[in-house]
Amino acid sequence: MQSWQIQEAKAKMSEVIKRAQVQPQEITSHGKSVAVVISRATFDRLTQMDGSLVDFMRRSPMHGMDDLEFERDKSLTREVEL
């Protein structure tokens, strides 16, 4: 992944976008990574929804199992000072 300082990326935005079609482009500010420019195709692939939450749950191997029992963990999640 190529890295660009934010000032350089602003000045060469069209080149950054062209290169993002091939591989992600990192944007840095004061030496720290602050953003990544990716192609639209990559974005669409990463954010693709594969049905609704209901569809996801229906594909679960536990779908239709009526005898499932879940026990609650009764331990304290934090120490309480009195």
C-alpha positions as CSV (number, residue, x, y, z in Angstrom):
1,M,0.0,0.0,0.0
2,Q,1.4,3.4,-1.0
3,S,1.4,6.1,1.6
4,W,0.8,9.8,0.9
5,Q,1.2,12.8,3.2
6,I,-2.2,14.6,3.3
7,Q,-0.7,17.7,1.6
8,E,0.6,15.6,-1.3
9,A,-2.6,13.6,-1.5
10,K,-4.6,16.9,-1.8
11,A,-2.3,18.1,-4.6
12,K,-2.3,14.8,-6.5
13,M,-5.9,13.6,-5.8
14,S,-6.5,12.3,-9.3
15,E,-3.3,10.2,-9.1
16,V,-4.3,8.9,-5.7
17,I,-7.7,7.9,-7.0
18,K,-6.2,6.2,-10.1
19,R,-3.8,4.2,-8.0
20,A,-6.6,3.3,-5.6
21,Q,-8.2,1.3,-8.4
22,V,-5.3,-1.1,-8.2
23,Q,-4.5,-1.1,-4.5
24,P,-5.5,0.9,-1.3
25,Q,-3.8,4.2,-0.8
26,E,-2.9,5.3,2.8
27,I,-3.2,9.0,3.8
28,T,-1.0,10.2,6.7
29,S,-1.0,13.3,8.8
30,H,2.0,14.1,11.0
31,G,3.3,10.6,10.4
32,K,0.1,8.8,11.5
33,S,-2.3,6.9,9.3
34,V,-5.6,8.8,9.2
35,A,-7.4,7.4,6.1
36,V,-7.3,4.9,3.3
37,V,-8.6,5.5,-0.2
38,I,-10.0,2.4,-1.9
39,S,-11.8,1.8,-5.2
40,R,-15.6,1.7,-5.3
41,A,-15.5,-1.9,-6.3
42,T,-13.5,-2.8,-3.1
43,F,-15.8,-0.7,-1.0
44,D,-18.9,-2.4,-2.5
45,R,-17.4,-5.8,-1.9
46,L,-16.5,-5.0,1.8
47,T,-19.9,-3.5,2.6
48,Q,-22.0,-5.9,0.7
49,M,-25.1,-7.1,2.6
50,D,-26.0,-10.7,2.2
51,G,-29.6,-10.5,3.2
52,S,-31.3,-9.2,6.3
53,L,-30.6,-10.1,9.9
54,V,-33.6,-12.4,9.8
55,D,-32.2,-14.2,6.7
56,F,-28.9,-14.6,8.6
57,M,-30.6,-16.1,11.6
58,R,-32.6,-18.5,9.5
59,R,-29.4,-19.8,8.0
60,S,-28.1,-20.6,11.5
61,P,-27.5,-24.3,12.3
62,M,-29.6,-23.6,15.5
63,H,-32.6,-22.4,13.6
64,G,-35.7,-24.4,14.6
65,M,-34.2,-25.8,17.7
66,D,-36.9,-25.3,20.4
67,D,-35.1,-27.0,23.2
68,L,-32.2,-24.5,23.6
69,E,-31.7,-23.1,27.1
70,F,-29.3,-20.3,27.9
71,E,-28.1,-19.8,31.4
72,R,-27.1,-16.4,32.6
73,D,-23.7,-15.9,34.2
74,K,-24.5,-14.6,37.6
75,S,-20.9,-13.5,38.5
76,L,-20.3,-9.8,39.0
77,T,-18.9,-7.9,36.1
78,R,-17.0,-5.5,38.3
79,E,-15.9,-5.2,41.9
80,V,-18.2,-3.0,44.0
81,E,-16.6,-0.9,46.8
82,L,-18.7,-0.5,49.9
